[in-house]
Amino acid sequence: MKTQMGYKKSKHGIMTVKQLLEFLEGQDPDTQIVIADKDSWFDNIGGVQFMEEDSAITFEIGVPVDTRQF
């Protein structure tokens, strides 16, 4: 399956699980997810925290992206 290209923006700068699932619909399950910073660098996701009391999911920044990983 080929990954769909394009840009999607969250509402008001806040993403919900519903929006994330909609954004990921139809994506290849082996597609890597990385985080971009304001300087156009990319980091992998090192872990995920589920904070029940705050109704939030936190993605932890992992190691910098190495283009050889793709």
Secondary structure, DSSP 8 states (H G I E B T S, - for coil): ----------BTTB--HHHHHHHHTT--TT---EEE-TTS-EEEEEEEEEEGGGTEEEEEEEEE--GGG-
